[in-house]
Amino acid sequence: MDAPEYSGAFFMAGCTTILQQFNTAGIFTKPDCYVHLRNARFRMKNILFLLFISTALFSCAQKTSSRPTRIMYSENVKDSFEVYIHAPAGSDTVKNLSVFYYLDANLKSGKKLRELIAQPEFSRKAGNTIFVGIGHIGNFHVLRRRDFILPAINNGDTAGLSAEYGQIEHFYQFLKTELAPVINSTYHVQAGNNSIMGHSLGGLFVFYCLFKNDTLFKNYYALSPSLWIDNYSIYRFNHLPKDRKNKMNLYFSAGSLEIFNRIKAGTNEMEEFLRKKNYPFLDYKYQVHEGSTHNSQVEHSLDYILKQP
């Protein structure tokens, strides 16, 4: 069972009134916590104001239920997302909290994660971590292909095959330049200790983040990643150098029965690739869960992940 939601009729009524007032100034498009950040580049004079409003909204919803904490509009993606936030008690004063971002928050893997972090055996992890889930609104079959699949590479240039396929970089920029800054300004987070988790196509996105050689995330969790997509083009996006200074941690997994969906073949190949590369800054673990399928292996992987420090 999910953690109880720290909200009610009084909060919603008060929040709606406040947002209606700001809506007259053109800041918000709807009075129901639907935030439209109009300028993707954020003019300096508006930064403090926008962060103040975001902080107020997030702090009003410290815990999340099966319903999203808020709906957030992305200027990068030009679409809205459900955002689920589960923060430990006293998170407004606790310092050095880790942030754990997870994809498909309103699908099976995301729901299972929220179910597990409410259980006592995972209280240690849940007690020092803010879990931030992102879920699509609408046809997730189409939207996941838009946000989690790699673009084509032609003569060194990258481009999505269409507006609904291969726009992965837009979603990455949504996390980096829109969602993460709001979370960081709301809570006392531990700098440089963000995690990202995804399942299936979401797992492919996790490897895209890893190979970007960026510092947005430190810990990467890819459950049954669809590495085979577009003839294993993920390897063409590897920008990891041998001399990277920042440490990275990677966990990826598959079910032993994931044969015909090509998942296990892809993860086996990735393990061999990483073994040969032998990156000194990358600590990785690969698990194959015996007797498990694409969906049934998720809980086994989550059990391992949530028991890590």
C-alpha positions as CSV (number, residue, x, y, z in Angstrom):
1,M,0.0,0.0,0.0
2,D,1.3,3.4,-0.9
3,A,2.3,6.0,1.7
4,P,-0.6,8.3,2.6
5,E,-0.9,11.6,0.8
6,Y,-0.1,14.7,2.8
7,S,-3.0,16.7,1.4
8,G,-6.7,17.3,1.7
9,A,-9.6,19.5,0.9
10,F,-8.2,22.4,2.8
11,F,-4.9,22.2,1.0
12,M,-6.5,21.9,-2.4
13,A,-8.9,24.7,-1.8
14,G,-6.1,27.0,-0.6
15,C,-3.7,26.0,-3.3
16,T,-6.4,26.5,-6.0
17,T,-7.1,30.0,-4.7
18,I,-3.5,31.0,-4.8
19,L,-2.9,29.6,-8.2
20,Q,-6.0,31.3,-9.6
21,Q,-4.5,34.6,-8.4
22,F,-1.2,33.9,-10.2
23,N,-3.1,32.7,-13.2
24,T,-4.3,36.3,-13.8
25,A,-0.7,37.3,-14.2
26,G,-0.2,34.6,-16.9
27,I,2.2,32.4,-14.9
28,F,-0.1,29.4,-14.6
29,T,-2.3,28.0,-17.3
30,K,-4.7,26.2,-15.0
31,P,-5.7,26.6,-11.3
32,D,-5.1,22.9,-10.6
33,C,-1.3,22.8,-10.1
34,Y,-0.7,22.5,-13.8
35,V,2.5,24.5,-14.1
36,H,3.5,26.0,-17.4
37,L,7.0,27.3,-17.3
38,R,6.7,29.7,-20.3
39,N,10.3,30.4,-21.0
40,A,12.6,27.4,-21.3
41,R,15.6,29.6,-20.8
42,F,14.3,31.2,-17.6
43,R,15.2,34.9,-17.5
44,M,17.2,35.7,-14.5
45,K,14.7,38.0,-13.0
46,N,12.1,35.2,-12.9
47,I,14.2,32.4,-11.4
48,L,13.7,33.2,-7.7
49,F,10.0,33.7,-8.2
50,L,9.4,30.5,-10.0
51,L,11.4,28.5,-7.5
52,F,9.5,30.0,-4.7
53,I,6.2,28.9,-6.2
54,S,7.6,25.5,-7.0
55,T,8.8,25.1,-3.4
56,A,5.5,26.0,-2.0
57,L,3.7,23.4,-4.1
58,F,6.2,20.6,-3.4
59,S,6.3,21.2,0.3
60,C,2.5,20.9,0.5
61,A,2.7,17.3,-0.7
62,Q,5.5,15.6,1.2
63,K,4.1,12.2,0.6
64,T,2.3,10.6,-2.3
65,S,-0.4,8.1,-2.9
66,S,-1.4,6.3,-6.1
67,R,-2.4,9.8,-7.4
68,P,0.3,12.1,-8.7
69,T,1.6,14.8,-6.4
70,R,1.3,17.3,-9.3
71,I,1.1,17.7,-13.0
72,M,4.2,19.4,-14.6
73,Y,4.5,20.9,-18.0
74,S,7.8,20.6,-19.9
75,E,8.9,23.3,-22.3
76,N,11.5,20.9,-23.6
77,V,9.1,18.1,-24.4
78,K,6.1,20.3,-25.0
79,D,3.9,18.0,-23.0
80,S,2.8,17.4,-19.4
81,F,3.8,14.7,-17.0
82,E,2.5,13.2,-13.7
83,V,5.0,13.7,-10.9
84,Y,4.9,11.4,-7.9
85,I,6.9,12.5,-4.8
86,H,7.6,10.4,-1.7
87,A,9.7,12.2,0.8
88,P,10.7,11.0,4.3
89,A,9.1,12.6,7.4
90,G,10.8,15.8,8.3
91,S,12.3,16.3,4.9
92,D,11.9,20.0,5.1
93,T,14.7,20.1,7.7
94,V,16.7,16.9,7.1
95,K,19.8,17.5,5.1
96,N,21.8,15.4,2.6
97,L,18.8,13.6,1.2
98,S,19.4,11.4,-1.9
99,V,17.1,11.8,-4.9
100,F,15.9,8.7,-6.7
101,Y,14.2,9.4,-10.0
102,Y,12.2,6.6,-11.6
103,L,10.3,6.4,-14.9
104,D,6.9,4.9,-15.7
105,A,5.6,6.0,-12.3
106,N,2.0,5.2,-13.3
107,L,2.8,1.8,-14.8
108,K,3.7,-1.6,-13.2
109,S,7.3,-0.9,-12.2
110,G,6.5,2.5,-10.7
111,K,3.6,1.2,-8.8
112,K,5.6,-1.7,-7.4
113,L,8.4,0.6,-6.3
114,R,5.9,2.8,-4.3
115,E,4.4,-0.3,-2.8
116,L,7.8,-1.6,-1.6
117,I,9.1,1.7,-0.1
118,A,6.1,1.8,2.2
119,Q,7.2,-1.6,3.7
120,P,9.2,-1.6,7.0
121,E,12.0,-3.7,5.6
122,F,13.0,-0.8,3.2
123,S,12.6,1.9,5.8
124,R,16.3,2.7,5.9
125,K,16.4,3.6,2.2
126,A,13.0,5.4,2.3
127,G,14.2,7.3,5.4
128,N,17.0,9.2,3.6
129,T,15.7,9.3,0.0
130,I,13.3,11.4,-1.9
131,F,11.6,9.3,-4.6
132,V,10.5,11.2,-7.6
133,G,8.4,9.3,-10.2
134,I,7.6,10.6,-13.7
135,G,4.6,9.2,-15.6
136,H,3.2,9.9,-19.0
137,I,-0.3,11.2,-19.5
138,G,-2.1,9.6,-22.5
139,N,-1.1,6.7,-24.8
140,F,2.0,5.5,-23.0
141,H,2.9,3.2,-25.9
142,V,3.4,6.2,-28.2
143,L,4.8,8.5,-25.6
144,R,7.4,6.1,-24.3
145,R,8.7,5.6,-27.8
146,R,8.9,9.4,-28.1
147,D,10.8,10.0,-24.9
148,F,12.9,6.8,-24.3
149,I,14.1,5.9,-27.8
150,L,17.3,7.1,-29.4
151,P,17.3,9.4,-32.5
152,A,18.8,8.4,-35.8
153,I,22.4,9.4,-36.6
154,N,23.1,10.7,-40.1
155,N,26.5,12.1,-41.0
156,G,27.1,12.9,-37.3
157,D,23.8,14.7,-36.8
158,T,21.0,13.3,-34.6
159,A,17.3,13.6,-35.3
160,G,14.2,11.8,-34.2
161,L,12.5,9.9,-36.9
162,S,9.3,11.8,-36.1
163,A,7.8,14.1,-33.4
164,E,6.6,10.9,-31.8
165,Y,9.7,8.8,-32.0
166,G,13.3,9.2,-31.0
167,Q,13.1,12.5,-29.0
168,I,15.0,11.2,-26.0
169,E,17.2,14.2,-25.6
170,H,14.1,16.5,-25.0
171,F,13.0,14.3,-22.1
172,Y,16.5,14.2,-20.7
173,Q,16.6,18.0,-20.7
174,F,13.2,18.1,-19.0
175,L,14.8,16.1,-16.1
176,K,18.0,18.1,-16.0
177,T,16.8,21.7,-16.6
178,E,13.2,21.7,-15.3
179,L,12.4,18.9,-12.8
180,A,15.7,18.5,-11.0
181,P,16.2,22.2,-10.3
182,V,12.8,22.4,-8.6
183,I,13.5,19.3,-6.5
184,N,16.9,20.7,-5.5
185,S,15.5,24.0,-4.5
186,T,12.7,22.4,-2.5
187,Y,14.7,19.9,-0.4
188,H,18.1,19.7,1.2
189,V,19.5,17.2,-1.2
190,Q,22.9,15.6,-1.3
191,A,24.7,17.1,-4.3
192,G,26.0,14.6,-6.8
193,N,24.1,11.6,-5.5
194,N,21.0,11.4,-7.8
195,S,19.7,8.0,-9.1
196,I,17.7,7.1,-12.2
197,M,15.8,3.9,-12.7
198,G,13.9,2.6,-15.7
199,H,12.3,-0.6,-16.9
200,S,12.3,-1.9,-20.5
201,L,12.4,1.2,-22.7
202,G,13.0,3.1,-19.5
203,G,16.0,1.0,-19.0
204,L,17.3,2.0,-22.5
205,F,16.9,5.6,-21.3
206,V,19.0,4.8,-18.2
207,F,21.9,3.7,-20.4
208,Y,21.5,6.8,-22.6
209,C,21.9,8.8,-19.4
210,L,25.0,6.8,-18.4
211,F,26.7,7.1,-21.8
212,K,26.1,10.9,-21.9
213,N,29.1,11.3,-19.5
214,D,27.1,13.9,-17.6
215,T,26.9,14.5,-13.9
216,L,23.1,14.7,-13.4
217,F,23.1,11.1,-12.0
218,K,25.6,9.0,-10.1
219,N,23.6,5.8,-9.7
220,Y,21.9,4.0,-12.7
221,Y,19.4,1.2,-12.5
222,A,18.3,-0.4,-15.7
223,L,15.7,-3.3,-15.4
224,S,15.3,-5.4,-18.5
225,P,16.6,-2.6,-20.7
226,S,15.6,-2.7,-24.4
227,L,19.1,-2.4,-25.7
228,W,18.3,-4.1,-29.0
229,I,16.2,-1.1,-30.2
230,D,17.3,0.2,-33.6
231,N,19.9,-2.5,-34.0
232,Y,21.7,-1.8,-30.7
233,S,22.3,1.9,-31.6
234,I,22.8,2.7,-28.0
235,Y,26.5,1.9,-28.4
236,R,26.8,4.8,-30.9
237,F,25.9,7.2,-28.1
238,N,28.7,6.1,-25.7
239,H,30.7,9.2,-24.7
240,L,32.4,7.8,-21.6
241,P,36.1,8.5,-21.5
242,K,38.7,6.4,-19.8
243,D,39.8,9.4,-17.6
244,R,36.5,10.4,-16.1
245,K,36.9,11.7,-12.5
246,N,33.4,11.2,-11.1
247,K,32.5,7.8,-9.9
248,M,29.4,6.0,-11.3
249,N,27.4,3.0,-10.2
250,L,25.4,0.8,-12.5
251,Y,23.0,-2.0,-11.8
252,F,21.2,-3.8,-14.7
253,S,19.2,-6.9,-14.8
254,A,17.1,-9.3,-16.8
255,G,14.9,-12.4,-16.3
256,S,16.4,-15.7,-17.4
257,L,13.2,-16.3,-19.5
258,E,13.7,-13.1,-21.5
259,I,14.9,-14.9,-24.6
260,F,12.4,-14.2,-27.4
261,N,12.1,-10.5,-26.5
262,R,15.9,-10.2,-27.0
263,I,16.4,-8.5,-23.6
264,K,18.7,-11.1,-22.1
265,A,20.8,-11.2,-25.3
266,G,21.2,-7.5,-25.1
267,T,22.2,-7.4,-21.4
268,N,24.6,-10.2,-21.9
269,E,26.2,-8.3,-24.7
270,M,26.3,-5.1,-22.5
271,E,28.1,-7.0,-19.7
272,E,30.7,-8.2,-22.2
273,F,31.1,-4.6,-23.5
274,L,31.6,-3.2,-20.1
275,R,34.0,-5.9,-19.1
276,K,36.2,-5.2,-22.1
277,K,36.1,-1.4,-21.6
278,N,37.0,-1.8,-17.9
279,Y,36.2,1.8,-17.0
280,P,38.0,2.5,-13.7
281,F,35.3,5.0,-12.6
282,L,32.4,2.6,-13.1
283,D,31.2,0.0,-10.6
284,Y,28.6,-2.2,-12.1
285,K,26.6,-5.3,-11.2
286,Y,24.6,-7.5,-13.6
287,Q,22.0,-9.9,-12.4
288,V,19.9,-12.5,-14.2
289,H,16.9,-13.6,-12.1
290,E,16.3,-17.3,-12.7
291,G,12.8,-18.3,-13.7
292,S,11.7,-14.7,-14.2
293,T,10.0,-12.9,-17.1
294,H,10.1,-9.3,-18.3
295,N,7.6,-8.2,-15.6
296,S,8.1,-10.7,-12.9
297,Q,11.8,-9.9,-12.5
298,V,11.0,-6.3,-11.6
299,E,10.3,-7.1,-7.9
300,H,13.5,-9.1,-7.6
301,S,15.5,-6.2,-8.9
302,L,13.7,-3.6,-6.8
303,D,14.3,-5.8,-3.7
304,Y,18.1,-5.6,-4.4
305,I,18.1,-1.9,-5.3
306,L,16.2,-0.8,-2.2
307,K,18.5,-2.7,0.1
308,Q,21.5,-0.8,-1.1
309,P,22.9,2.1,1.1
